[in-house]
Amino acid sequence: QVQLVESGGGLVQPGGSLRLSCAASRSIFSIAAMGWYRQAPGKQREWVAGISRGGSTMYAESVRGRFTISRDNAKNTVYLQMNSLKPEDTAVYYCNTKPSGGDYWGQGTQVTVSS
C-alpha cells in the first residue's frame, strides 16, 4: 500500500504561520526519509525540506530559519511548521518519499500567503 495524504494548507496573511501534515502508510514511513516540495504556478517543483529516519533535517536556503520539518514515528506523520510566511511561499505543497525502487507523492495542499 502506497499512501501519502497532506493537510493543513489554507490562506494566511504575510507574517503568519501554518502547520502542514503528511500522514503516511507505515510501510513507507518506516523505510525512508521524508521530504516536502512545493510548486507555484508557472514554476518548477522545488525541494523545501527533508528529514531522515533518524531525525536529521535539511532546508532550502529560501526557508531556512522560518520552516521546521519534524516527524512523529508513532503517528507515521511528517510535519512542516511554517512561520514568518511571505507571499513568495504561495504554492501547492507536496509530501514525498523515495524508498529504494519507488518515488511517491501526496496529492498536495494549497498554501496562499496574501493580505
C-alpha positions in Angstrom: 0.0 0.0 0.0 1.3 3.4 -1.0 -0.4 6.4 0.6 0.7 10.0 1.4 -2.0 12.4 2.4 -1.3 16.1 3.1 -3.4 18.5 5.1 -3.2 21.9 6.8 -3.0 24.3 3.9 -5.0 27.5 3.7 -5.0 31.2 3.4 -2.8 33.2 5.7 -1.5 36.8 6.0 2.1 37.7 5.5 4.0 37.0 8.7 1.5 34.4 9.8 2.0 30.6 10.4 0.7 27.3 9.2 1.5 23.7 10.0 1.2 21.1 7.3 0.8 17.4 8.0 1.6 14.4 5.9 0.1 11.1 7.0 1.9 8.1 5.5 1.3 4.4 5.4 3.6 2.7 7.8 5.1 0.5 5.1 6.6 3.7 3.6 7.2 5.8 6.7 9.3 3.1 8.4 11.7 2.7 5.4 12.8 6.0 4.0 13.4 9.7 4.7 10.6 12.1 4.0 10.5 15.5 2.4 8.4 18.5 1.4 8.4 20.1 -2.0 6.4 23.0 -3.4 5.2 24.2 -6.8 4.0 27.7 -7.7 2.1 28.4 -10.9 4.4 28.6 -13.9 7.4 27.4 -11.9 9.2 24.0 -11.5 8.6 22.0 -8.4 11.3 22.8 -5.8 12.6 20.9 -2.8 11.8 22.7 0.5 12.9 20.4 3.4 13.8 16.9 4.3 14.2 14.7 7.4 15.9 11.3 7.8 14.6 8.3 9.6 16.9 9.3 12.5 15.6 12.9 12.6 18.4 14.8 10.8 17.0 17.8 8.9 17.9 19.9 5.9 16.3 23.0 4.4 16.3 25.0 1.2 18.0 28.4 1.7 14.7 30.2 0.9 13.0 28.7 4.0 15.9 28.1 6.5 15.2 29.8 9.8 11.4 30.1 9.1 10.3 26.5 8.4 10.8 23.4 10.6 10.3 19.8 9.4 9.7 17.1 12.0 8.3 13.6 12.2 6.2 11.6 14.7 7.1 8.0 14.2 4.2 6.8 16.5 1.7 8.6 14.2 3.5 7.9 10.9 3.3 11.6 10.2 5.7 14.3 9.0 5.0 18.0 9.6 6.1 21.3 8.2 5.8 24.2 10.6 5.9 27.4 8.5 6.4 30.7 10.3 7.0 34.2 9.1 5.3 33.4 5.8 5.8 35.5 2.8 3.8 35.9 -0.4 6.5 34.1 -2.3 5.8 31.0 -0.2 2.5 30.7 -2.0 2.4 27.3 -3.7 1.0 23.8 -3.6 3.0 21.8 -1.1 3.7 18.1 -1.6 4.9 15.3 0.7 7.4 13.0 -0.9 9.4 9.9 -0.1 11.9 7.9 -2.3 12.4 4.4 -0.9 14.5 2.1 -3.0 12.5 1.2 -6.1 9.9 3.9 -5.6 9.1 7.6 -5.8 5.8 8.5 -4.0 3.9 11.8 -3.7 0.8 13.0 -1.9 -2.0 15.0 -3.6 -0.7 18.3 -2.5 -2.2 21.1 -0.3 -2.6 24.7 -1.3 -0.8 27.4 0.8 -1.7 31.0 -0.1 0.0 33.9 1.6 -1.8 37.2 0.9 -3.2 40.3 2.5 
